[in-house]
Amino acid sequence: MKHNPHVGSTLDDFLREDGSRDAAHAIAAKRVLTFQFEESMKRARLTKTEMARRMRTTRAQLDRLLDPDNPSTTLQTLVKAAGAVGKRLRISLVER
């Protein structure tokens, strides 16, 4: 019987070995933020046009922010978006 080195390992271990853990974590975080922004916009009954106006940005930039597969959103954009829905952005480091 051939030994499988991945048996008993976690997904995090696999992604670390694969070299894609940081990218996977960035996408996961962006998907959570996208969901939170969309829900906050719904609760506030904000259209994308109004949200972009409140952020003092374009619809195209807002669409990039709300694209869960685009992890390259700046902190400044996240802060503006949070303010536009009456929230504050909080970022923290956690142990692995």
C-alpha distances in whole Angstrom, upper triangle without the diagonal:
4,6,9,13,15,13,16,19,22,23,26,23,22,25,26,23,24,28,29,30,34,34,32,34,38,37,36,39,41,40,41,45,45,45,47,50,50,50,53,55,55,56,59,59,59,59,57,60,62,59,59,63,62,60,62,60,59,57,55,54,53,51,49,49,48,45,42,40,42,42,45,47,50,50,54,53,51,54,57,55,54,58,59,57,59,56,55,52,50,47,45,42,40,37,34
4,6,10,12,12,15,16,20,21,23,20,19,22,23,20,21,25,26,27,30,31,29,31,35,34,34,37,39,38,39,42,43,43,45,48,48,48,51,53,53,54,57,57,57,56,55,58,59,56,56,60,59,57,59,57,56,54,52,51,51,48,46,46,45,42,39,37,39,39,41,44,47,47,51,50,48,51,54,52,52,55,56,55,57,53,52,49,47,44,43,40,37,35,31
4,6,9,9,12,13,17,18,20,17,16,20,20,17,19,22,24,24,28,29,27,29,32,32,31,34,36,36,37,40,41,41,43,45,46,46,49,50,51,52,55,55,55,55,53,56,57,54,54,58,57,55,57,55,54,52,50,49,49,47,44,44,43,41,37,35,38,37,39,42,44,45,48,48,46,49,51,50,49,53,54,52,54,51,50,46,44,41,39,36,34,31,28
4,5,6,9,10,13,15,17,14,12,16,17,14,15,19,20,21,24,25,23,25,28,28,27,30,33,32,33,36,37,37,39,42,42,42,45,47,47,48,51,52,51,51,49,52,53,50,50,54,53,51,53,51,50,49,46,45,45,43,40,40,39,37,34,32,34,33,36,38,40,41,45,44,42,45,48,46,45,49,50,49,50,47,46,43,41,38,36,33,31,28,25
4,6,8,8,11,13,14,11,10,14,14,11,13,16,18,18,22,23,21,23,26,26,26,29,31,31,31,34,36,36,38,40,41,41,44,45,46,47,50,51,50,50,48,51,52,49,49,53,52,49,51,49,49,47,45,44,43,42,39,39,38,36,32,30,32,31,34,36,38,39,42,42,40,43,46,44,43,47,48,47,48,45,44,40,38,35,33,30,28,25,22
4,6,5,8,9,11,9,7,11,12,10,12,15,16,16,19,20,18,20,23,23,22,25,28,27,28,31,32,32,34,37,37,38,40,42,42,44,46,47,46,46,44,48,49,45,46,49,48,46,48,46,46,44,42,41,40,38,36,35,35,32,29,27,29,28,31,33,35,36,40,39,37,40,42,41,40,44,45,44,45,42,41,37,35,32,31,28,25,23,19
4,6,9,11,13,11,10,14,15,14,15,18,19,18,22,23,21,22,25,25,24,27,29,28,29,32,33,33,35,38,38,38,41,43,43,44,47,48,47,47,46,49,50,47,47,51,50,48,50,48,48,46,44,43,42,40,38,37,36,34,31,29,32,30,33,36,38,38,42,41,39,41,44,42,42,45,46,45,46,43,42,39,37,34,32,29,27,24,21
4,7,10,12,10,10,14,15,14,16,19,19,18,21,23,20,21,25,25,23,25,28,27,28,31,32,32,33,36,37,37,39,41,42,42,45,46,46,47,45,48,49,46,46,50,49,46,49,47,47,46,44,42,41,40,38,37,36,34,30,29,31,30,33,35,37,37,41,40,37,40,43,41,40,44,45,43,44,41,40,37,34,32,30,27,24,21,18
4,7,8,6,7,10,11,11,13,15,16,14,18,19,17,18,21,22,20,22,25,25,25,28,30,29,31,34,35,35,37,39,40,41,43,44,44,44,42,46,46,43,44,47,46,43,46,44,44,43,41,39,38,37,35,34,33,31,27,26,28,27,29,32,33,33,37,37,34,37,40,38,37,41,42,40,42,38,37,34,31,29,27,24,21,19,15
4,5,5,6,9,10,11,12,14,14,12,15,17,14,14,18,18,16,19,22,21,21,24,26,26,27,30,31,31,33,35,36,37,39,41,40,40,39,42,43,39,40,43,42,40,43,41,41,39,38,36,35,34,31,30,30,28,24,23,25,23,27,28,30,30,34,33,31,33,36,34,33,37,38,37,38,35,33,30,28,25,23,21,18,16,13
4,5,5,6,8,10,10,12,11,9,12,13,11,11,15,15,13,16,19,18,19,22,23,23,25,27,28,29,31,33,33,34,37,38,37,37,36,39,40,36,37,40,39,37,40,38,38,36,34,32,32,30,28,27,26,24,21,20,22,20,23,25,27,28,31,31,28,31,34,32,31,35,36,34,36,33,32,28,26,24,22,20,18,17,13
4,5,5,6,9,10,10,9,7,10,12,9,9,13,14,13,15,18,18,18,21,22,23,24,27,28,28,30,32,33,34,36,38,37,37,35,38,39,35,36,39,38,35,38,36,36,35,33,31,31,30,27,26,26,24,20,19,21,19,22,24,25,25,29,29,26,29,32,30,29,33,34,33,34,31,30,26,24,21,19,17,15,13,10
4,6,5,6,8,10,10,8,12,14,12,13,16,17,16,18,21,21,22,24,26,26,28,30,31,32,34,36,37,38,40,41,41,41,39,42,43,39,39,43,42,39,41,39,40,38,36,34,34,33,30,29,29,27,24,22,24,22,24,26,28,28,32,32,30,32,35,34,33,36,38,37,38,35,33,29,27,24,22,19,17,15,11
4,5,5,6,9,9,8,12,13,11,13,16,16,16,19,21,21,22,25,26,26,28,30,31,32,34,36,37,38,40,41,40,40,38,41,42,39,39,43,42,39,41,39,39,38,35,34,33,32,29,29,28,26,23,21,23,21,24,26,28,29,32,32,30,33,35,34,34,37,38,37,39,36,34,31,29,26,24,22,20,18,14
4,5,5,6,5,5,8,9,8,10,13,13,13,16,18,18,19,22,23,24,26,27,28,30,32,33,34,36,38,39,37,37,35,38,39,36,36,39,38,35,38,35,35,34,32,30,30,28,26,25,25,23,20,18,19,17,20,23,24,25,29,28,27,29,32,31,30,34,35,34,36,33,31,28,26,23,22,19,18,17,13
4,5,5,6,5,8,10,10,11,14,15,15,17,19,20,21,23,25,26,27,29,31,32,33,35,36,38,39,41,39,39,37,40,41,37,37,40,39,36,39,36,37,36,33,31,31,30,27,27,27,25,22,20,21,19,21,23,25,25,29,29,27,30,33,31,31,35,36,35,37,33,32,28,26,23,21,18,17,15,12
4,5,8,8,11,13,13,14,17,18,18,20,22,23,24,26,28,29,31,32,34,35,37,38,40,41,43,44,42,42,40,43,44,40,40,43,43,40,42,39,39,38,36,34,34,33,30,30,30,27,25,22,23,21,23,26,28,29,32,32,31,33,36,35,35,38,40,39,40,37,35,32,30,26,25,22,21,19,15
4,6,7,10,11,11,13,15,16,17,19,21,21,23,25,26,27,29,31,32,33,35,37,38,40,41,42,41,40,37,40,42,38,38,41,41,38,40,37,37,36,33,32,32,30,27,27,28,25,22,20,21,19,21,24,26,28,31,31,29,32,35,33,34,37,38,38,39,36,35,31,30,27,25,23,22,21,17
4,6,8,9,10,12,13,14,16,18,19,20,22,24,25,26,28,29,31,32,34,35,37,38,40,41,39,39,36,39,40,36,36,39,39,35,37,35,35,34,31,29,30,29,25,25,26,24,21,18,19,17,19,22,23,25,28,28,27,30,32,31,32,35,36,36,37,34,33,29,28,24,23,21,20,19,16
4,6,5,6,9,10,11,12,14,16,17,19,20,21,23,25,26,27,29,30,32,33,35,36,37,35,35,32,35,36,33,32,36,35,32,34,32,32,31,28,26,27,25,22,22,23,20,17,15,15,14,16,19,21,22,26,25,24,27,29,28,28,32,33,32,34,31,30,26,25,22,21,19,19,18,15
4,5,5,6,9,10,10,12,14,15,17,18,20,21,23,24,26,27,29,30,32,33,35,36,34,34,32,35,36,32,32,35,34,31,34,31,32,31,28,26,26,25,22,22,22,20,17,15,16,14,16,18,20,21,24,24,22,25,28,27,27,30,31,31,32,29,27,24,22,19,18,16,15,15,12
4,5,5,6,9,10,11,12,14,15,17,18,20,21,22,24,26,27,28,30,32,33,34,32,32,30,32,33,30,29,33,32,28,31,28,29,28,26,24,24,23,20,19,20,18,16,14,14,11,13,15,17,17,21,21,19,22,25,24,24,27,29,28,30,27,25,21,20,16,16,14,14,14,12
4,5,5,6,9,10,11,12,14,15,16,18,20,21,22,24,26,27,29,30,31,32,30,30,27,30,31,28,27,31,30,27,29,26,26,26,23,21,21,20,17,17,18,15,13,11,11,8,11,14,16,17,20,20,18,22,24,23,23,27,27,27,29,26,25,21,21,18,18,16,17,17,15
4,5,5,6,9,10,11,12,14,15,17,19,20,21,23,24,26,27,29,30,31,30,30,27,30,31,28,28,31,30,28,30,28,28,26,24,22,22,21,18,17,17,15,12,10,12,10,13,15,18,19,22,21,19,22,25,23,23,27,28,27,29,26,25,21,21,18,18,16,16,17,14
4,5,5,6,9,10,11,12,14,15,17,18,20,21,23,24,26,27,29,30,29,29,26,30,30,27,27,30,29,26,29,27,27,26,24,22,21,21,18,17,17,15,12,12,12,10,13,14,16,16,20,19,17,20,22,21,21,24,25,25,26,23,22,18,17,14,14,13,13,14,11
4,5,5,6,9,10,11,12,14,15,16,18,20,21,22,24,26,27,28,26,26,24,27,27,24,23,27,26,23,25,23,23,23,21,18,18,18,15,13,14,13,10,9,9,6,9,10,12,13,17,16,14,17,19,18,18,22,23,23,24,21,20,16,16,13,14,13,14,16,14
4,5,5,6,9,10,10,12,14,15,16,18,20,21,22,24,26,26,25,24,22,25,26,23,22,26,25,23,25,23,23,21,19,18,17,16,13,12,12,10,7,6,7,6,9,11,14,15,18,16,15,18,20,18,19,22,23,22,24,22,21,18,18,16,17,16,17,19,17
4,5,5,6,9,10,11,13,14,15,17,19,20,21,23,25,26,24,25,23,26,27,23,24,27,26,24,27,25,25,23,22,20,19,18,15,14,13,12,8,9,10,9,12,13,16,16,19,18,15,19,21,18,18,22,23,21,23,21,20,17,16,14,15,15,15,17,15
4,5,5,6,9,10,11,12,14,15,17,18,20,21,23,24,23,23,21,24,25,21,22,25,23,21,24,22,23,22,21,18,17,17,15,12,12,12,9,10,11,8,11,11,13,13,16,15,12,15,17,15,15,19,20,19,20,17,16,13,13,11,12,13,13,15,15
4,5,5,6,9,10,10,12,14,15,16,18,20,21,22,20,20,18,21,22,18,18,22,21,18,21,19,19,18,17,15,13,13,11,9,9,8,6,7,7,6,9,8,11,12,14,13,10,14,15,13,14,17,18,17,19,17,16,13,14,12,14,15,16,19,18
4,5,5,6,9,10,11,12,14,15,17,18,20,21,20,20,18,21,22,18,19,23,22,20,23,21,21,19,18,16,14,13,12,10,9,8,5,7,9,9,12,12,15,15,18,15,13,16,18,15,15,19,19,17,20,18,18,15,16,15,17,18,18,21,19
4,5,5,6,9,10,11,12,14,15,17,18,20,19,20,18,22,22,18,20,23,22,20,23,22,22,20,20,18,16,15,14,12,10,11,8,11,12,11,14,13,15,15,18,16,13,15,17,14,13,17,18,16,18,15,15,13,13,13,15,16,16,19,18
4,5,5,6,9,10,10,12,14,15,16,18,17,17,16,19,19,15,16,20,18,16,19,18,19,18,17,15,13,13,12,9,8,10,8,11,11,10,12,11,13,12,14,12,9,12,13,10,10,14,14,13,15,12,12,10,11,11,14,16,17,20,20
4,5,5,6,9,10,11,12,14,15,16,15,15,13,16,17,13,15,18,17,15,19,17,17,15,15,13,11,10,10,7,5,7,6,10,10,10,12,11,13,14,15,12,10,13,14,10,11,15,14,13,16,14,15,13,15,15,18,19,20,23,23
4,6,5,6,9,10,11,12,14,15,14,15,14,18,18,15,17,20,19,18,21,20,20,17,18,17,13,13,13,11,8,10,8,12,13,13,16,14,17,17,18,16,13,16,16,13,13,16,15,13,16,14,16,14,16,16,19,21,21,24,23
4,6,5,6,9,10,11,12,14,13,15,14,18,17,14,16,19,17,16,20,19,20,18,19,17,14,14,15,12,10,12,11,15,15,15,17,15,16,16,17,15,11,13,14,11,10,13,13,10,12,11,12,11,13,14,17,19,20,23,23
4,5,5,6,9,10,10,12,11,12,11,14,13,10,12,15,13,13,16,16,16,14,16,14,11,12,12,9,8,11,11,14,14,14,16,13,15,14,15,12,9,11,11,8,8,11,10,8,11,10,12,11,13,15,18,21,22,25,26
4,5,5,6,9,10,10,9,10,10,13,13,10,13,16,15,14,18,17,17,14,16,15,11,11,13,10,8,11,11,14,15,16,18,15,18,17,18,15,13,15,14,11,11,14,12,10,13,13,15,15,17,19,22,24,25,28,28
4,5,5,6,9,10,10,12,12,16,15,13,16,18,16,17,20,20,20,18,19,18,15,15,16,14,11,14,14,17,18,19,21,18,20,20,20,17,15,16,16,12,12,14,13,10,12,12,15,15,17,19,22,24,25,28,28
4,5,5,6,8,8,11,12,15,13,11,14,16,14,14,18,18,19,17,19,18,14,15,17,14,12,15,15,19,19,19,21,18,19,18,18,16,13,14,14,10,9,11,10,6,9,9,12,13,15,18,21,24,25,28,29
4,6,5,6,5,7,8,11,10,8,11,13,12,12,16,16,16,14,17,16,12,13,15,13,11,15,15,19,19,20,21,18,19,19,18,15,14,15,13,10,10,11,9,6,10,11,14,15,18,20,23,26,28,31,31
4,5,5,6,8,10,13,12,11,14,16,15,16,19,19,19,17,19,19,15,15,18,16,13,16,17,20,21,22,24,21,23,22,22,19,17,18,17,14,14,15,13,10,13,14,17,18,21,23,26,29,30,33,33
4,5,8,11,13,16,14,12,16,17,16,17,20,21,21,19,22,21,17,18,21,18,16,19,19,23,24,24,26,23,24,23,23,20,18,19,18,14,13,14,12,9,11,12,16,17,20,22,25,28,29,32,33
4,5,9,12,13,11,10,14,14,12,14,17,18,19,18,21,20,16,18,20,18,16,20,20,24,24,25,25,22,23,22,21,19,17,17,16,13,12,12,10,7,9,11,15,17,20,23,26,29,30,34,35
4,7,10,11,10,10,13,14,13,15,18,19,19,17,20,20,16,17,20,18,16,19,21,24,24,25,26,23,25,24,23,20,19,19,17,15,15,15,12,10,12,15,18,20,23,26,29,32,33,36,37
4,7,8,6,6,10,10,10,12,14,15,15,13,16,16,12,14,17,15,14,17,19,22,22,23,23,20,22,21,20,17,16,17,15,12,13,13,9,8,12,14,17,18,22,24,28,31,32,36,36
4,5,5,6,9,10,11,12,14,14,13,10,14,14,11,12,15,14,13,16,18,21,21,22,23,20,22,22,21,17,17,18,16,13,15,15,12,11,15,17,20,20,24,26,29,32,34,37,37
4,5,5,6,8,10,10,12,11,10,7,10,11,7,8,12,11,10,13,15,18,17,19,19,17,18,19,18,15,15,17,14,11,14,15,11,12,15,17,19,19,23,24,28,30,32,35,35
4,5,5,6,9,10,10,10,8,6,10,11,9,10,14,13,13,16,19,21,20,22,21,19,20,21,19,16,17,18,15,13,16,15,12,13,16,18,21,21,25,27,30,33,35,38,38
4,5,5,6,9,10,10,10,9,13,13,11,13,16,15,14,18,20,23,22,23,23,19,20,20,18,15,16,16,13,11,14,13,9,10,13,16,18,20,23,25,29,32,34,38,38
4,5,5,6,9,9,9,8,12,11,8,11,13,11,11,15,17,20,19,20,19,16,17,17,15,12,12,13,10,8,10,10,6,8,11,13,15,16,20,22,25,28,30,34,34
4,5,5,6,5,6,6,9,8,6,9,11,10,11,14,17,20,18,19,18,15,15,16,14,11,12,13,10,8,12,12,8,11,14,15,17,17,21,22,26,29,31,35,35
4,5,5,6,7,8,12,11,10,13,15,14,15,18,21,23,21,22,21,18,18,18,15,13,15,14,11,10,13,12,9,12,14,16,18,19,23,24,28,31,34,37,38
4,5,8,10,11,14,13,11,14,16,14,15,19,21,23,22,22,21,17,17,17,14,12,13,12,8,8,10,8,5,9,10,13,14,16,20,22,26,29,31,35,36
4,5,8,10,12,10,9,12,13,11,13,16,19,21,19,19,17,14,13,13,10,8,10,9,5,6,9,8,6,9,11,12,13,14,18,19,23,26,29,32,33
4,7,10,12,10,10,14,15,14,16,18,21,23,20,21,19,16,15,15,12,10,13,12,8,10,13,11,9,13,15,16,17,17,21,22,26,29,32,35,36
4,7,8,7,7,11,11,11,13,16,19,20,17,18,16,13,13,14,11,9,12,13,9,10,13,13,11,14,17,17,18,18,21,22,26,28,31,35,35
4,5,5,6,9,10,11,12,14,18,19,16,18,16,14,14,16,14,11,14,15,12,12,16,16,13,16,19,20,21,20,24,25,28,30,33,36,36
4,5,5,6,9,10,10,12,16,17,15,17,16,14,16,18,16,12,14,16,14,12,16,16,14,16,19,20,21,21,24,25,28,31,33,36,36
4,5,5,6,9,10,10,14,15,13,15,14,12,14,17,16,12,15,17,15,14,17,18,16,18,21,22,22,21,24,25,28,30,32,35,34
4,5,5,6,9,10,13,14,11,13,11,9,11,13,12,9,11,14,12,11,14,16,14,16,19,19,19,18,21,21,25,26,29,32,32
4,5,5,6,9,12,14,12,13,12,10,12,13,12,9,10,13,10,8,12,14,11,13,16,16,17,16,19,20,24,26,28,31,31
4,5,5,6,10,11,10,12,12,11,13,16,15,12,13,16,14,12,15,17,15,16,19,19,20,19,22,22,25,27,29,32,31
4,5,5,8,9,7,9,8,7,11,13,14,10,11,15,14,12,15,17,16,17,20,19,20,18,20,20,23,24,26,29,28
4,6,8,10,7,8,8,6,9,11,11,8,8,11,11,9,11,14,13,14,17,16,16,14,17,17,20,22,24,26,26
4,6,9,8,10,11,9,13,14,15,11,10,14,13,10,12,15,14,14,17,16,17,15,18,18,21,23,25,27,27
4,5,6,8,10,10,13,15,17,13,13,16,16,14,16,19,17,17,21,20,20,18,20,20,22,24,25,27,26
4,6,7,10,10,14,15,17,15,13,17,17,15,16,20,19,18,21,19,20,17,19,18,20,21,22,24,23
4,6,9,11,14,17,19,16,15,19,20,17,19,22,22,22,24,23,23,20,21,20,22,22,23,25,23
4,6,7,11,14,16,13,13,17,17,16,18,21,20,21,23,22,21,18,20,18,21,21,23,25,23
4,6,9,11,14,12,11,15,16,15,17,20,20,20,23,20,20,16,17,15,17,18,19,21,20
4,6,9,12,10,11,14,15,15,17,19,20,21,23,21,20,16,18,16,18,18,21,23,22
4,7,8,7,7,11,11,11,13,15,16,17,19,17,16,13,15,14,17,18,21,23,23
4,5,5,6,9,10,11,13,14,15,17,19,17,15,12,14,13,16,17,20,23,23
4,5,5,6,9,10,10,12,14,16,16,14,12,9,11,10,13,15,18,21,22
4,5,5,6,9,10,11,12,15,15,14,12,10,12,13,16,18,21,25,26
4,5,5,6,9,10,10,13,14,13,12,10,13,14,17,20,23,26,26
4,5,5,6,9,10,11,12,10,9,7,10,11,14,17,19,23,24
4,5,5,6,9,10,11,9,7,6,9,10,14,17,20,24,25
4,5,5,6,9,10,9,9,9,13,14,18,21,24,27,29
4,5,5,7,9,8,9,9,12,14,18,21,23,27,28
4,5,5,6,5,5,6,10,12,16,19,21,25,26
4,5,5,5,6,8,12,15,18,22,24,28,29
4,6,7,9,11,15,17,21,24,27,30,32
4,6,9,11,14,17,20,24,26,29,30
4,7,10,13,17,20,23,25,29,31
4,7,9,13,16,20,22,25,27
4,6,10,13,17,19,23,25
4,7,10,14,16,20,22
4,7,10,13,16,19
4,7,10,14,15
4,6,10,12
4,7,9
4,6
4
